[in-house]
Amino acid sequence: MPSKIQPADLGFFSTLASAGSLSAAARELGITTPAVSKHLALMESRVGVALVNRTTRRMGLTPEGEVYLAHARRILADIDGMEELLGAAKAVPKGLLRVNATLGFGRSHVAPLISRFVRRFPEVEVQLQLSVNPPPITEDVFDVCIRFGAPPDSRMIARHIAPNRRLLCAAPAYLARHGTPKVPADLTRHNCIGIRQGEEAYGLWRLASGKARHARAEAVKTCGNLTTNDGEIAVNWALDGHGILMRAEWDIERYLRNGRLVRVLPQYDTPDADIYAVYPQRHQMAARVRAFVDFVAVSLAK
């Protein structure tokens, strides 16, 4: 009795799900849209359930399709890992690499790194997705995620890539008009630019002073008339003199150097936002993953 699931179906369905439509999958696979539709219909006929919901405008996976996709990608990753363990792919990184990063950092830092990475390793196919709110790293959607802060999930490998701090800053013109805060409590009387990202408590800024046993932490509830979920917009508002901003050093360091922004309350420590490359344990032997993470680490260290 023939198997209900053919090995060729796994890669086909993974590509179809990533493409998002039959026509897009046809372009990626180099076949016609009717051929994609026929292959999908044969798969669904063999397994006896619908895997995809089709409409005239979009395509979505059924619950059974989600289960099929998760297992297909896991099996494909295991096959890649077995090849690499056997030495077949150790010499030259190759294959599909799915990368996720936050919008601002991904656009300004990760995308240029990927451009240089694929020049060095042309047999690697990279798919980069940028997210305002990064997806849960437990989902089997990406091979490598670039994150700020180590994840709590011990099932993931988190490699420290580069140090990074959050800093308070403002334009000199704003401070000239409204004064410079001397202690954290002064922030409550200032216009603070808000960024709504991830699961962090919105508008709650944490600062600390002192060292070790004598360290003292304060949480200040800030407010202001400008809020966004895009860090680049928030930085531009700060540059325009609208208020005080807490932002990662990588994003404002050039403005601190040229004086367009100045640090506020520099004697107080703000939470670290070190950069990590996060990936599932089963990918640690994949040559393409190792090569990419090493490349990012060396590049950002410079």
C-alpha positions, 0 to 999 in steps of 0.5 A: 500500500503506497504511503499517504505522504511522499517525501517530495510533498514535504519540501513542496508544502513548505515552499507553498506555505512560505510563498503564501499563494499558489501563483507565488509558489509556482514562481519559486518552484519553476512550474505552472500554477495549475501544476501546483494546484494539482500537486496540492490536490493529490496530497490532500486526496492521499491524506484525506483532509484539506490542508489549505483554505483557498479563496480568490484573494488569499490562501491560508492553512487549515489546522491540519495544514498547520500540523503538516507544515510543522512536521514537514519543516522539522523532518526537512531540518532533520534531513539537513542536519543528518547530511551535515553530520555525515559530512556531506554539507560541512565544507560549503554552507548551503540551503534555505536560511530563514532569519527574523529580526526587529524592524529597525535593527534588521533594516539598518544592520542585519540586511546589509550583513546578509548582503555580504554573507550571500556573496561569501556563501552563494549557495545559501538562500536567505529569507529575511523577515522583519517584525515590529513585535518578534514572533515567539521563538518557540515556533518552528518558523525561523532558523535564526532570530536576532534578538535583544536580550537572552530568551528564557526558553532553555530549549533554544541556543542563545549566542551572545553577539554584541553588547548593547545598552539602552540610553536616555537622550534628548536634543540640546534644543529640548533641554535648553527649553525645558531643563535637564533632569537631575534625578529619575523623578524629574522625568515625570515632569518632562515630555517623554517619547514612548515606544510600544514594542514587544511585551515590555511595560509601556512608559515604565523606565527602569534606572539604577544607581550604585554598584553591587550590594549598594545598587538602587533601582527606580521605576519611573512612569513616564508620559508624553504626547508622542508614541509610536511602535517604530524606533526610527520614528521615535529617534526622529522625534527626539532629533526634532526636539520633542522630548526625552527618549530611551533607545538602544545605543546602536540606534543613537550612537552616531547622533551622540557623537555628532551632538544632535542628541545628548545623554540624559542622566548618564550617571544612572544605568538603564537595562541592558539590551545585548544582541543575541542570535537565537536558534533551536538546538537541532540547528546547531550542527547546520553549516548554514546556521553556524556560518551565519551566526559566526559571520554576524558575530564577527561583523558586529564585533567590528 
